[in-house]
Amino acid sequence: MRICHVTSVHTTFDTRIFHKECRSLHGAGHNVTLIAQADWRQRTVDGIRVIGLPRVATRYGRMRLWRRIVKEVKRLRPDVVHFHDPELLLVAPYLRPAKLIYDCHEPYAETMLSKIWVHPWL
């Protein structure tokens, strides 16, 4: 199965995403790609293809990555897209026809209420 992990926030070698999830899936025989911010365009690490996004420091910079993420996912045509950031819920419909997995690492329902930059209706 072709599985694509996507993050616009976490580091390339995030312990949970890269080391636990991607490496485990690769070890189980799946074709795994990770799309994350990196200092390179594309590299294979431990059998996992890592597609680098430009490094950005602000949430507005991350929003500029969304088009690139959608383009890469469409190009890869994975069976499953496993994404890790609540902001990517906004582009999730554009990641189809792949099956989508949203992996919520933190209790975002509560923490979103304290973010002044998030509009209350969201």
Biopython code that builds the backbone (N, CA, C, O; Angstrom):
import numpy as np
from Bio.PDB.StructureBuilder import StructureBuilder

atoms = [
    (1, "MET", "N", (0.841, -1.169, 0.000)),
    (1, "MET", "CA", (0.000, 0.000, 0.000)),
    (1, "MET", "C", (0.893, 1.242, 0.000)),
    (1, "MET", "O", (1.929, 1.262, 0.664)),
    (2, "ARG", "N", (0.496, 2.269, -0.740)),
    (2, "ARG", "CA", (1.219, 3.540, -0.793)),
    (2, "ARG", "C", (0.634, 4.485, 0.263)),
    (2, "ARG", "O", (-0.533, 4.870, 0.191)),
    (3, "ILE", "N", (1.459, 4.846, 1.232)),
    (3, "ILE", "CA", (1.011, 5.685, 2.339)),
    (3, "ILE", "C", (1.838, 6.960, 2.355)),
    (3, "ILE", "O", (3.064, 6.918, 2.260)),
    (4, "CYS", "N", (1.160, 8.089, 2.476)),
    (4, "CYS", "CA", (1.831, 9.385, 2.510)),
    (4, "CYS", "C", (1.504, 10.086, 3.821)),
    (4, "CYS", "O", (0.345, 10.404, 4.086)),
    (5, "HIS", "N", (2.513, 10.324, 4.633)),
    (5, "HIS", "CA", (2.370, 11.113, 5.855)),
    (5, "HIS", "C", (2.646, 12.562, 5.494)),
    (5, "HIS", "O", (3.559, 12.853, 4.721)),
    (6, "VAL", "N", (1.856, 13.471, 6.055)),
    (6, "VAL", "CA", (2.007, 14.890, 5.743)),
    (6, "VAL", "C", (1.992, 15.703, 7.032)),
    (6, "VAL", "O", (1.125, 15.523, 7.887)),
    (7, "THR", "N", (2.964, 16.598, 7.155)),
    (7, "THR", "CA", (2.958, 17.579, 8.235)),
    (7, "THR", "C", (3.545, 18.886, 7.725)),
    (7, "THR", "O", (4.553, 18.903, 7.018)),
    (8, "SER", "N", (2.898, 19.970, 8.097)),
    (8, "SER", "CA", (3.443, 21.291, 7.758)),
    (8, "SER", "C", (4.024, 21.958, 8.996)),
    (8, "SER", "O", (4.552, 23.067, 8.907)),
    (9, "VAL", "N", (3.936, 21.301, 10.153)),
    (9, "VAL", "CA", (4.356, 21.891, 11.422)),
    (9, "VAL", "C", (5.520, 21.131, 12.050)),
    (9, "VAL", "O", (6.514, 21.738, 12.448)),
    (10, "HIS", "N", (5.404, 19.820, 12.141)),
    (10, "HIS", "CA", (6.389, 19.013, 12.854)),
    (10, "HIS", "C", (7.713, 18.935, 12.095)),
    (10, "HIS", "O", (7.770, 19.157, 10.886)),
    (11, "THR", "N", (8.768, 18.614, 12.832)),
    (11, "THR", "CA", (10.081, 18.488, 12.216)),
    (11, "THR", "C", (10.129, 17.244, 11.330)),
    (11, "THR", "O", (9.316, 16.331, 11.471)),
    (12, "THR", "N", (11.079, 17.227, 10.435)),
    (12, "THR", "CA", (11.209, 16.111, 9.500)),
    (12, "THR", "C", (11.326, 14.777, 10.216)),
    (12, "THR", "O", (10.676, 13.803, 9.837)),
    (13, "PHE", "N", (12.144, 14.734, 11.237)),
    (13, "PHE", "CA", (12.378, 13.468, 11.934)),
    (13, "PHE", "C", (11.690, 13.447, 13.294)),
    (13, "PHE", "O", (12.251, 12.976, 14.283)),
    (14, "ASP", "N", (10.475, 13.962, 13.323)),
    (14, "ASP", "CA", (9.642, 13.928, 14.520)),
    (14, "ASP", "C", (9.572, 12.487, 15.031)),
    (14, "ASP", "O", (9.372, 11.555, 14.251)),
    (15, "THR", "N", (9.735, 12.314, 16.322)),
    (15, "THR", "CA", (9.784, 10.965, 16.895)),
    (15, "THR", "C", (8.541, 10.161, 16.573)),
    (15, "THR", "O", (8.642, 9.012, 16.144)),
    (16, "ARG", "N", (7.384, 10.738, 16.767)),
    (16, "ARG", "CA", (6.144, 9.989, 16.533)),
    (16, "ARG", "C", (5.917, 9.725, 15.050)),
    (16, "ARG", "O", (5.634, 8.594, 14.655)),
    (17, "ILE", "N", (6.037, 10.759, 14.233)),
    (17, "ILE", "CA", (5.702, 10.621, 12.818)),
    (17, "ILE", "C", (6.735, 9.769, 12.076)),
    (17, "ILE", "O", (6.393, 8.732, 11.509)),
    (18, "PHE", "N", (7.995, 10.205, 12.080)),
    (18, "PHE", "CA", (9.001, 9.499, 11.289)),
    (18, "PHE", "C", (9.427, 8.190, 11.935)),
    (18, "PHE", "O", (9.340, 7.129, 11.316)),
    (19, "HIS", "N", (9.884, 8.264, 13.169)),
    (19, "HIS", "CA", (10.509, 7.093, 13.791)),
    (19, "HIS", "C", (9.511, 6.009, 14.190)),
    (19, "HIS", "O", (9.812, 4.823, 14.051)),
    (20, "LYS", "N", (8.343, 6.383, 14.678)),
    (20, "LYS", "CA", (7.386, 5.363, 15.107)),
    (20, "LYS", "C", (6.432, 4.943, 13.986)),
    (20, "LYS", "O", (6.245, 3.751, 13.741)),
    (21, "GLU", "N", (5.832, 5.918, 13.309)),
    (21, "GLU", "CA", (4.799, 5.580, 12.326)),
    (21, "GLU", "C", (5.381, 5.218, 10.956)),
    (21, "GLU", "O", (5.125, 4.131, 10.439)),
    (22, "CYS", "N", (6.158, 6.126, 10.373)),
    (22, "CYS", "CA", (6.687, 5.857, 9.027)),
    (22, "CYS", "C", (7.588, 4.624, 8.998)),
    (22, "CYS", "O", (7.447, 3.768, 8.126)),
    (23, "ARG", "N", (8.498, 4.540, 9.939)),
    (23, "ARG", "CA", (9.417, 3.394, 9.952)),
    (23, "ARG", "C", (8.675, 2.083, 10.210)),
    (23, "ARG", "O", (9.026, 1.059, 9.624)),
    (24, "SER", "N", (7.674, 2.093, 11.063)),
    (24, "SER", "CA", (6.890, 0.876, 11.317)),
    (24, "SER", "C", (6.129, 0.449, 10.072)),
    (24, "SER", "O", (6.096, -0.735, 9.734)),
    (25, "LEU", "N", (5.522, 1.403, 9.394)),
    (25, "LEU", "CA", (4.785, 1.070, 8.170)),
    (25, "LEU", "C", (5.722, 0.545, 7.090)),
    (25, "LEU", "O", (5.399, -0.412, 6.386)),
    (26, "HIS", "N", (6.884, 1.179, 6.965)),
    (26, "HIS", "CA", (7.872, 0.699, 5.993)),
    (26, "HIS", "C", (8.324, -0.719, 6.349)),
    (26, "HIS", "O", (8.461, -1.570, 5.471)),
    (27, "GLY", "N", (8.554, -0.966, 7.634)),
    (27, "GLY", "CA", (8.960, -2.290, 8.083)),
    (27, "GLY", "C", (7.905, -3.352, 7.833)),
    (27, "GLY", "O", (8.222, -4.535, 7.705)),
    (28, "ALA", "N", (6.656, -2.932, 7.765)),
    (28, "ALA", "CA", (5.559, -3.864, 7.480)),
    (28, "ALA", "C", (5.368, -4.071, 5.981)),
    (28, "ALA", "O", (4.457, -4.784, 5.560)),
    (29, "GLY", "N", (6.230, -3.446, 5.175)),
    (29, "GLY", "CA", (6.192, -3.680, 3.736)),
    (29, "GLY", "C", (5.467, -2.630, 2.913)),
    (29, "GLY", "O", (5.269, -2.830, 1.714)),
    (30, "HIS", "N", (5.066, -1.523, 3.513)),
    (30, "HIS", "CA", (4.356, -0.484, 2.772)),
    (30, "HIS", "C", (5.337, 0.500, 2.137)),
    (30, "HIS", "O", (6.457, 0.685, 2.614)),
    (31, "ASN", "N", (4.890, 1.117, 1.061)),
    (31, "ASN", "CA", (5.639, 2.171, 0.381)),
    (31, "ASN", "C", (5.278, 3.480, 1.077)),
    (31, "ASN", "O", (4.148, 3.952, 0.952)),
    (32, "VAL", "N", (6.228, 4.074, 1.812)),
    (32, "VAL", "CA", (5.927, 5.225, 2.660)),
    (32, "VAL", "C", (6.673, 6.464, 2.174)),
    (32, "VAL", "O", (7.868, 6.426, 1.881)),
    (33, "THR", "N", (5.925, 7.562, 2.099)),
    (33, "THR", "CA", (6.486, 8.869, 1.775)),
    (33, "THR", "C", (6.090, 9.830, 2.889)),
    (33, "THR", "O", (4.965, 9.790, 3.388)),
    (34, "LEU", "N", (7.014, 10.684, 3.267)),
    (34, "LEU", "CA", (6.742, 11.736, 4.247)),
    (34, "LEU", "C", (6.942, 13.077, 3.565)),
    (34, "LEU", "O", (7.975, 13.314, 2.938)),
    (35, "ILE", "N", (5.953, 13.953, 3.687)),
    (35, "ILE", "CA", (6.067, 15.326, 3.204)),
    (35, "ILE", "C", (6.157, 16.208, 4.440)),
    (35, "ILE", "O", (5.229, 16.263, 5.247)),
    (36, "ALA", "N", (7.298, 16.907, 4.582)),
    (36, "ALA", "CA", (7.536, 17.745, 5.759)),
    (36, "ALA", "C", (8.552, 18.823, 5.425)),
    (36, "ALA", "O", (9.249, 18.737, 4.415)),
    (37, "GLN", "N", (8.634, 19.841, 6.275)),
    (37, "GLN", "CA", (9.646, 20.871, 6.079)),
    (37, "GLN", "C", (11.036, 20.240, 6.216)),
    (37, "GLN", "O", (11.300, 19.491, 7.156)),
    (38, "ALA", "N", (11.911, 20.554, 5.269)),
    (38, "ALA", "CA", (13.265, 19.993, 5.280)),
    (38, "ALA", "C", (14.193, 20.911, 4.503)),
    (38, "ALA", "O", (13.752, 21.827, 3.808)),
    (39, "ASP", "N", (15.482, 20.650, 4.635)),
    (39, "ASP", "CA", (16.488, 21.442, 3.930)),
    (39, "ASP", "C", (16.831, 20.866, 2.564)),
    (39, "ASP", "O", (17.804, 21.294, 1.943)),
    (40, "TRP", "N", (16.060, 19.918, 2.092)),
    (40, "TRP", "CA", (16.299, 19.314, 0.784)),
    (40, "TRP", "C", (14.975, 19.125, 0.061)),
    (40, "TRP", "O", (13.905, 19.228, 0.662)),
    (41, "ARG", "N", (15.057, 18.850, -1.218)),
    (41, "ARG", "CA", (13.859, 18.659, -2.043)),
    (41, "ARG", "C", (13.335, 17.235, -1.915)),
    (41, "ARG", "O", (12.134, 17.030, -1.737)),
    (42, "GLN", "N", (14.218, 16.258, -2.004)),
    (42, "GLN", "CA", (13.793, 14.860, -1.879)),
    (42, "GLN", "C", (14.991, 14.017, -1.473)),
    (42, "GLN", "O", (16.108, 14.220, -1.950)),
    (43, "ARG", "N", (14.736, 13.073, -0.589)),
    (43, "ARG", "CA", (15.787, 12.202, -0.095)),
    (43, "ARG", "C", (15.131, 10.925, 0.423)),
    (43, "ARG", "O", (13.980, 10.947, 0.858)),
    (44, "THR", "N", (15.855, 9.826, 0.377)),
    (44, "THR", "CA", (15.364, 8.581, 0.962)),
    (44, "THR", "C", (16.154, 8.316, 2.238)),
    (44, "THR", "O", (17.385, 8.284, 2.224)),
    (45, "VAL", "N", (15.428, 8.127, 3.343)),
    (45, "VAL", "CA", (16.036, 7.893, 4.648)),
    (45, "VAL", "C", (15.395, 6.642, 5.243)),
    (45, "VAL", "O", (14.180, 6.593, 5.436)),
    (46, "ASP", "N", (16.213, 5.637, 5.533)),
    (46, "ASP", "CA", (15.720, 4.370, 6.091)),
    (46, "ASP", "C", (14.612, 3.763, 5.235)),
    (46, "ASP", "O", (13.680, 3.153, 5.758)),
    (47, "GLY", "N", (14.718, 3.930, 3.928)),
    (47, "GLY", "CA", (13.737, 3.355, 3.008)),
    (47, "GLY", "C", (12.478, 4.182, 2.825)),
    (47, "GLY", "O", (11.569, 3.781, 2.098)),
    (48, "ILE", "N", (12.417, 5.336, 3.479)),
    (48, "ILE", "CA", (11.244, 6.212, 3.405)),
    (48, "ILE", "C", (11.593, 7.417, 2.544)),
    (48, "ILE", "O", (12.587, 8.099, 2.791)),
    (49, "ARG", "N", (10.773, 7.674, 1.534)),
    (49, "ARG", "CA", (10.996, 8.858, 0.709)),
    (49, "ARG", "C", (10.535, 10.073, 1.501)),
    (49, "ARG", "O", (9.401, 10.116, 1.979)),
    (50, "VAL", "N", (11.411, 11.056, 1.638)),
    (50, "VAL", "CA", (11.084, 12.293, 2.343)),
    (50, "VAL", "C", (11.104, 13.419, 1.325)),
    (50, "VAL", "O", (12.139, 13.715, 0.728)),
    (51, "ILE", "N", (9.955, 14.041, 1.136)),
    (51, "ILE", "CA", (9.833, 15.180, 0.234)),
    (51, "ILE", "C", (9.852, 16.434, 1.094)),
    (51, "ILE", "O", (9.000, 16.625, 1.962)),
    (52, "GLY", "N", (10.842, 17.283, 0.835)),
    (52, "GLY", "CA", (11.024, 18.472, 1.653)),
    (52, "GLY", "C", (10.191, 19.646, 1.189)),
    (52, "GLY", "O", (10.131, 19.960, 0.000)),
    (53, "LEU", "N", (9.556, 20.282, 2.141)),
    (53, "LEU", "CA", (8.871, 21.548, 1.919)),
    (53, "LEU", "C", (9.820, 22.654, 2.375)),
    (53, "LEU", "O", (10.666, 22.413, 3.236)),
    (54, "PRO", "N", (9.701, 23.851, 1.824)),
    (54, "PRO", "CA", (10.540, 24.947, 2.306)),
    (54, "PRO", "C", (10.278, 25.207, 3.789)),
    (54, "PRO", "O", (9.149, 25.072, 4.261)),
    (55, "ARG", "N", (11.308, 25.573, 4.503)),
    (55, "ARG", "CA", (11.147, 25.880, 5.929)),
    (55, "ARG", "C", (10.470, 27.244, 6.076)),
    (55, "ARG", "O", (10.846, 28.216, 5.422)),
    (56, "VAL", "N", (9.474, 27.289, 6.942)),
    (56, "VAL", "CA", (8.775, 28.534, 7.245)),
    (56, "VAL", "C", (8.643, 28.649, 8.759)),
    (56, "VAL", "O", (8.643, 27.644, 9.470)),
    (57, "ALA", "N", (8.528, 29.891, 9.247)),
    (57, "ALA", "CA", (8.528, 30.105, 10.691)),
    (57, "ALA", "C", (7.185, 30.564, 11.242)),
    (57, "ALA", "O", (6.983, 30.565, 12.457)),
    (58, "THR", "N", (6.264, 30.954, 10.365)),
    (58, "THR", "CA", (4.996, 31.493, 10.856)),
    (58, "THR", "C", (3.824, 30.663, 10.355)),
    (58, "THR", "O", (3.953, 29.904, 9.394)),
    (59, "ARG", "N", (2.682, 30.815, 11.013)),
    (59, "ARG", "CA", (1.486, 30.078, 10.567)),
    (59, "ARG", "C", (1.058, 30.540, 9.176)),
    (59, "ARG", "O", (0.516, 29.752, 8.401)),
    (60, "TYR", "N", (1.298, 31.816, 8.853)),
    (60, "TYR", "CA", (0.966, 32.309, 7.515)),
    (60, "TYR", "C", (1.904, 31.704, 6.473)),
    (60, "TYR", "O", (1.495, 31.436, 5.344)),
    (61, "GLY", "N", (3.144, 31.494, 6.851)),
    (61, "GLY", "CA", (4.068, 30.805, 5.966)),
    (61, "GLY", "C", (3.633, 29.374, 5.712)),
    (61, "GLY", "O", (3.755, 28.867, 4.597)),
    (62, "ARG", "N", (3.121, 28.718, 6.762)),
    (62, "ARG", "CA", (2.633, 27.343, 6.592)),
    (62, "ARG", "C", (1.439, 27.298, 5.646)),
    (62, "ARG", "O", (1.279, 26.338, 4.892)),
    (63, "MET", "N", (0.606, 28.327, 5.682)),
    (63, "MET", "CA", (-0.545, 28.369, 4.769)),
    (63, "MET", "C", (-0.077, 28.388, 3.313)),
    (63, "MET", "O", (-0.733, 27.830, 2.433)),
    (64, "ARG", "N", (1.050, 29.029, 3.073)),
    (64, "ARG", "CA", (1.587, 29.066, 1.702)),
    (64, "ARG", "C", (2.050, 27.680, 1.248)),
    (64, "ARG", "O", (2.188, 27.444, 0.048)),
    (65, "LEU", "N", (2.288, 26.772, 2.177)),
    (65, "LEU", "CA", (2.711, 25.409, 1.834)),
    (65, "LEU", "C", (1.550, 24.531, 1.377)),
    (65, "LEU", "O", (1.775, 23.496, 0.750)),
    (66, "TRP", "N", (0.331, 24.919, 1.674)),
    (66, "TRP", "CA", (-0.817, 24.053, 1.399)),
    (66, "TRP", "C", (-0.922, 23.670, -0.073)),
    (66, "TRP", "O", (-1.169, 22.507, -0.393)),
    (67, "ARG", "N", (-0.740, 24.624, -0.959)),
    (67, "ARG", "CA", (-0.831, 24.326, -2.397)),
    (67, "ARG", "C", (0.235, 23.309, -2.798)),
    (67, "ARG", "O", (-0.029, 22.395, -3.579)),
    (68, "ARG", "N", (1.422, 23.472, -2.265)),
    (68, "ARG", "CA", (2.523, 22.541, -2.557)),
    (68, "ARG", "C", (2.209, 21.146, -2.029)),
    (68, "ARG", "O", (2.481, 20.149, -2.698)),
    (69, "ILE", "N", (1.634, 21.077, -0.827)),
    (69, "ILE", "CA", (1.260, 19.784, -0.247)),
    (69, "ILE", "C", (0.237, 19.081, -1.132)),
    (69, "ILE", "O", (0.392, 17.903, -1.453)),
    (70, "VAL", "N", (-0.804, 19.800, -1.523)),
    (70, "VAL", "CA", (-1.842, 19.207, -2.376)),
    (70, "VAL", "C", (-1.229, 18.734, -3.689)),
    (70, "VAL", "O", (-1.539, 17.637, -4.154)),
    (71, "LYS", "N", (-0.377, 19.535, -4.281)),
    (71, "LYS", "CA", (0.267, 19.176, -5.549)),
    (71, "LYS", "C", (1.099, 17.898, -5.394)),
    (71, "LYS", "O", (1.026, 17.009, -6.242)),
    (72, "GLU", "N", (1.879, 17.801, -4.331)),
    (72, "GLU", "CA", (2.711, 16.603, -4.110)),
    (72, "GLU", "C", (1.854, 15.365, -3.883)),
    (72, "GLU", "O", (2.144, 14.298, -4.424)),
    (73, "VAL", "N", (0.804, 15.503, -3.089)),
    (73, "VAL", "CA", (-0.070, 14.350, -2.834)),
    (73, "VAL", "C", (-0.737, 13.901, -4.131)),
    (73, "VAL", "O", (-0.811, 12.701, -4.396)),
    (74, "LYS", "N", (-1.215, 14.824, -4.932)),
    (74, "LYS", "CA", (-1.844, 14.463, -6.220)),
    (74, "LYS", "C", (-0.837, 13.753, -7.125)),
    (74, "LYS", "O", (-1.185, 12.794, -7.813)),
    (75, "ARG", "N", (0.413, 14.227, -7.121)),
    (75, "ARG", "CA", (1.450, 13.615, -7.950)),
    (75, "ARG", "C", (1.763, 12.195, -7.482)),
    (75, "ARG", "O", (1.974, 11.304, -8.305)),
    (76, "LEU", "N", (1.793, 11.980, -6.167)),
    (76, "LEU", "CA", (2.134, 10.668, -5.608)),
    (76, "LEU", "C", (1.000, 9.642, -5.735)),
    (76, "LEU", "O", (1.255, 8.442, -5.840)),
    (77, "ARG", "N", (-0.238, 10.113, -5.725)),
    (77, "ARG", "CA", (-1.420, 9.247, -5.811)),
    (77, "ARG", "C", (-1.378, 8.104, -4.776)),
    (77, "ARG", "O", (-1.470, 6.933, -5.145)),
    (78, "PRO", "N", (-1.241, 8.442, -3.492)),
    (78, "PRO", "CA", (-1.180, 7.399, -2.474)),
    (78, "PRO", "C", (-2.551, 6.777, -2.229)),
    (78, "PRO", "O", (-3.583, 7.348, -2.582)),
    (79, "ASP", "N", (-2.540, 5.607, -1.624)),
    (79, "ASP", "CA", (-3.788, 4.965, -1.215)),
    (79, "ASP", "C", (-4.331, 5.622, 0.057)),
    (79, "ASP", "O", (-5.541, 5.738, 0.247)),
    (80, "VAL", "N", (-3.407, 6.047, 0.918)),
    (80, "VAL", "CA", (-3.767, 6.650, 2.211)),
    (80, "VAL", "C", (-2.929, 7.902, 2.423)),
    (80, "VAL", "O", (-1.725, 7.909, 2.166)),
    (81, "VAL", "N", (-3.579, 8.961, 2.894)),
    (81, "VAL", "CA", (-2.873, 10.171, 3.332)),
    (81, "VAL", "C", (-3.126, 10.301, 4.827)),
    (81, "VAL", "O", (-4.269, 10.402, 5.274)),
    (82, "HIS", "N", (-2.050, 10.297, 5.580)),
    (82, "HIS", "CA", (-2.092, 10.368, 7.044)),
    (82, "HIS", "C", (-1.506, 11.724, 7.413)),
    (82, "HIS", "O", (-0.299, 11.933, 7.293)),
    (83, "PHE", "N", (-2.365, 12.659, 7.869)),
    (83, "PHE", "CA", (-1.858, 13.997, 8.158)),
    (83, "PHE", "C", (-1.999, 14.320, 9.638)),
    (83, "PHE", "O", (-2.825, 13.736, 10.340)),
    (84, "HIS", "N", (-1.178, 15.260, 10.101)),
    (84, "HIS", "CA", (-0.960, 15.437, 11.527)),
    (84, "HIS", "C", (-1.270, 16.830, 12.064)),
    (84, "HIS", "O", (-1.086, 17.062, 13.259)),
    (85, "ASP", "N", (-1.721, 17.747, 11.258)),
    (85, "ASP", "CA", (-1.886, 19.121, 11.702)),
    (85, "ASP", "C", (-3.332, 19.566, 11.494)),
    (85, "ASP", "O", (-3.886, 19.364, 10.414)),
    (86, "PRO", "N", (-3.953, 20.171, 12.512)),
    (86, "PRO", "CA", (-5.359, 20.566, 12.369)),
    (86, "PRO", "C", (-5.579, 21.553, 11.228)),
    (86, "PRO", "O", (-6.655, 21.564, 10.629)),
    (87, "GLU", "N", (-4.595, 22.374, 10.918)),
    (87, "GLU", "CA", (-4.745, 23.326, 9.825)),
    (87, "GLU", "C", (-4.916, 22.621, 8.477)),
    (87, "GLU", "O", (-5.507, 23.186, 7.557)),
    (88, "LEU", "N", (-4.410, 21.408, 8.355)),
    (88, "LEU", "CA", (-4.539, 20.671, 7.088)),
    (88, "LEU", "C", (-5.942, 20.108, 6.885)),
    (88, "LEU", "O", (-6.253, 19.595, 5.810)),
    (89, "LEU", "N", (-6.791, 20.198, 7.907)),
    (89, "LEU", "CA", (-8.198, 19.818, 7.717)),
    (89, "LEU", "C", (-8.833, 20.692, 6.638)),
    (89, "LEU", "O", (-9.766, 20.265, 5.959)),
    (90, "LEU", "N", (-8.327, 21.912, 6.484)),
    (90, "LEU", "CA", (-8.874, 22.826, 5.472)),
    (90, "LEU", "C", (-8.570, 22.380, 4.045)),
    (90, "LEU", "O", (-9.329, 22.692, 3.127)),
    (91, "VAL", "N", (-7.473, 21.656, 3.847)),
    (91, "VAL", "CA", (-7.136, 21.195, 2.498)),
    (91, "VAL", "C", (-7.432, 19.709, 2.311)),
    (91, "VAL", "O", (-7.245, 19.177, 1.217)),
    (92, "ALA", "N", (-7.887, 19.042, 3.353)),
    (92, "ALA", "CA", (-8.148, 17.600, 3.278)),
    (92, "ALA", "C", (-9.047, 17.204, 2.105)),
    (92, "ALA", "O", (-8.772, 16.190, 1.462)),
    (93, "PRO", "N", (-10.109, 17.956, 1.796)),
    (93, "PRO", "CA", (-10.944, 17.550, 0.653)),
    (93, "PRO", "C", (-10.176, 17.479, -0.669)),
    (93, "PRO", "O", (-10.565, 16.736, -1.570)),
    (94, "TYR", "N", (-9.103, 18.236, -0.786)),
    (94, "TYR", "CA", (-8.308, 18.256, -2.018)),
    (94, "TYR", "C", (-7.302, 17.111, -2.076)),
    (94, "TYR", "O", (-6.620, 16.935, -3.086)),
    (95, "LEU", "N", (-7.206, 16.340, -1.008)),
    (95, "LEU", "CA", (-6.259, 15.219, -0.961)),
    (95, "LEU", "C", (-6.905, 13.916, -1.410)),
    (95, "LEU", "O", (-6.236, 12.883, -1.451)),
    (96, "ARG", "N", (-8.145, 13.940, -1.734)),
    (96, "ARG", "CA", (-8.852, 12.745, -2.197)),
    (96, "ARG", "C", (-8.472, 12.452, -3.643)),
    (96, "ARG", "O", (-8.039, 13.371, -4.339)),
    (97, "PRO", "N", (-8.608, 11.245, -4.123)),
    (97, "PRO", "CA", (-9.451, 10.151, -3.646)),
    (97, "PRO", "C", (-8.784, 9.244, -2.624)),
    (97, "PRO", "O", (-9.349, 8.207, -2.276)),
    (98, "ALA", "N", (-7.620, 9.591, -2.140)),
    (98, "ALA", "CA", (-6.969, 8.756, -1.125)),
    (98, "ALA", "C", (-7.835, 8.694, 0.127)),
    (98, "ALA", "O", (-8.600, 9.615, 0.411)),
    (99, "LYS", "N", (-7.707, 7.612, 0.861)),
    (99, "LYS", "CA", (-8.343, 7.528, 2.173)),
    (99, "LYS", "C", (-7.558, 8.459, 3.100)),
    (99, "LYS", "O", (-6.331, 8.526, 3.025)),
    (100, "LEU", "N", (-8.264, 9.171, 3.964)),
    (100, "LEU", "CA", (-7.640, 10.175, 4.812)),
    (100, "LEU", "C", (-7.661, 9.749, 6.277)),
    (100, "LEU", "O", (-8.660, 9.234, 6.779)),
    (101, "ILE", "N", (-6.537, 9.975, 6.944)),
    (101, "ILE", "CA", (-6.429, 9.752, 8.379)),
    (101, "ILE", "C", (-5.933, 11.051, 8.993)),
    (101, "ILE", "O", (-4.860, 11.542, 8.644)),
    (102, "TYR", "N", (-6.720, 11.604, 9.909)),
    (102, "TYR", "CA", (-6.270, 12.779, 10.646)),
    (102, "TYR", "C", (-5.821, 12.291, 12.016)),
    (102, "TYR", "O", (-6.615, 11.745, 12.782)),
    (103, "ASP", "N", (-4.561, 12.490, 12.312)),
    (103, "ASP", "CA", (-3.938, 12.009, 13.541)),
    (103, "ASP", "C", (-3.745, 13.192, 14.479)),
    (103, "ASP", "O", (-2.784, 13.950, 14.342)),
    (104, "CYS", "N", (-4.645, 13.347, 15.415)),
    (104, "CYS", "CA", (-4.617, 14.467, 16.353)),
    (104, "CYS", "C", (-3.707, 14.130, 17.521)),
    (104, "CYS", "O", (-4.032, 13.249, 18.317)),
    (105, "HIS", "N", (-2.583, 14.804, 17.641)),
    (105, "HIS", "CA", (-1.604, 14.515, 18.684)),
    (105, "HIS", "C", (-1.949, 15.160, 20.021)),
    (105, "HIS", "O", (-1.585, 14.631, 21.071)),
    (106, "GLU", "N", (-2.635, 16.279, 19.999)),
    (106, "GLU", "CA", (-2.933, 17.030, 21.198)),
    (106, "GLU", "C", (-4.445, 17.231, 21.321)),
    (106, "GLU", "O", (-5.175, 17.011, 20.355)),
    (107, "PRO", "N", (-4.926, 17.646, 22.503)),
    (107, "PRO", "CA", (-6.365, 17.918, 22.681)),
    (107, "PRO", "C", (-6.741, 19.263, 22.057)),
    (107, "PRO", "O", (-6.953, 20.244, 22.770)),
    (108, "TYR", "N", (-6.822, 19.306, 20.731)),
    (108, "TYR", "CA", (-7.014, 20.568, 20.035)),
    (108, "TYR", "C", (-8.366, 21.213, 20.294)),
    (108, "TYR", "O", (-8.480, 22.437, 20.218)),
    (109, "ALA", "N", (-9.384, 20.434, 20.596)),
    (109, "ALA", "CA", (-10.693, 21.035, 20.839)),
    (109, "ALA", "C", (-10.606, 22.080, 21.948)),
    (109, "ALA", "O", (-11.194, 23.155, 21.835)),
    (110, "GLU", "N", (-9.876, 21.772, 23.018)),
    (110, "GLU", "CA", (-9.726, 22.726, 24.114)),
    (110, "GLU", "C", (-8.712, 23.822, 23.780)),
    (110, "GLU", "O", (-8.957, 24.997, 24.055)),
    (111, "THR", "N", (-7.591, 23.448, 23.197)),
    (111, "THR", "CA", (-6.544, 24.445, 22.967)),
    (111, "THR", "C", (-6.921, 25.450, 21.881)),
    (111, "THR", "O", (-6.448, 26.586, 21.902)),
    (112, "MET", "N", (-7.758, 25.050, 20.946)),
    (112, "MET", "CA", (-8.168, 25.981, 19.882)),
    (112, "MET", "C", (-8.942, 27.162, 20.455)),
    (112, "MET", "O", (-8.892, 28.263, 19.906)),
    (113, "LEU", "N", (-9.657, 26.939, 21.556)),
    (113, "LEU", "CA", (-10.433, 28.013, 22.163)),
    (113, "LEU", "C", (-9.539, 29.128, 22.707)),
    (113, "LEU", "O", (-9.999, 30.260, 22.855)),
    (114, "SER", "N", (-8.286, 28.837, 23.005)),
    (114, "SER", "CA", (-7.389, 29.839, 23.561)),
    (114, "SER", "C", (-6.554, 30.562, 22.502)),
    (114, "SER", "O", (-5.799, 31.474, 22.839)),
    (115, "LYS", "N", (-6.673, 30.181, 21.255)),
    (115, "LYS", "CA", (-5.892, 30.798, 20.176)),
    (115, "LYS", "C", (-6.607, 32.053, 19.674)),
    (115, "LYS", "O", (-7.691, 31.957, 19.100)),
    (116, "ILE", "N", (-6.017, 33.214, 19.883)),
    (116, "ILE", "CA", (-6.677, 34.455, 19.477)),
    (116, "ILE", "C", (-6.720, 34.624, 17.959)),
    (116, "ILE", "O", (-7.548, 35.379, 17.448)),
    (117, "TRP", "N", (-5.845, 33.936, 17.236)),
    (117, "TRP", "CA", (-5.790, 34.073, 15.785)),
    (117, "TRP", "C", (-6.808, 33.169, 15.087)),
    (117, "TRP", "O", (-6.992, 33.284, 13.875)),
    (118, "VAL", "N", (-7.469, 32.277, 15.819)),
    (118, "VAL", "CA", (-8.474, 31.387, 15.224)),
    (118, "VAL", "C", (-9.859, 32.020, 15.423)),
    (118, "VAL", "O", (-10.261, 32.314, 16.548)),
    (119, "HIS", "N", (-10.551, 32.217, 14.354)),
    (119, "HIS", "CA", (-11.878, 32.808, 14.413)),
    (119, "HIS", "C", (-12.815, 31.896, 15.211)),
    (119, "HIS", "O", (-12.767, 30.680, 15.031)),
    (120, "PRO", "N", (-13.659, 32.441, 16.082)),
    (120, "PRO", "CA", (-14.512, 31.609, 16.940)),
    (120, "PRO", "C", (-15.397, 30.605, 16.191)),
    (120, "PRO", "O", (-15.658, 29.525, 16.721)),
    (121, "TRP", "N", (-15.865, 30.924, 14.978)),
    (121, "TRP", "CA", (-16.745, 29.981, 14.282)),
    (121, "TRP", "C", (-16.009, 28.732, 13.821)),
    (121, "TRP", "O", (-16.637, 27.718, 13.518)),
    (122, "LEU", "N", (-14.674, 28.796, 13.766)),
    (122, "LEU", "CA", (-13.922, 27.595, 13.396)),
    (122, "LEU", "C", (-13.911, 26.621, 14.544)),
    (122, "LEU", "O", (-13.327, 25.543, 14.433)),
]
sb = StructureBuilder()
sb.init_structure("model")
sb.init_model(0)
sb.init_chain("A")
sb.init_seg("    ")
for serial, (resi, resn, name, xyz) in enumerate(atoms, 1):
    if name == "N":
        sb.init_residue(resn, " ", resi, " ")
    sb.init_atom(name, np.array(xyz, "f"), 0.0, 1.0, " ", f" {name:<3s}", serial, name[0])
structure = sb.get_structure()
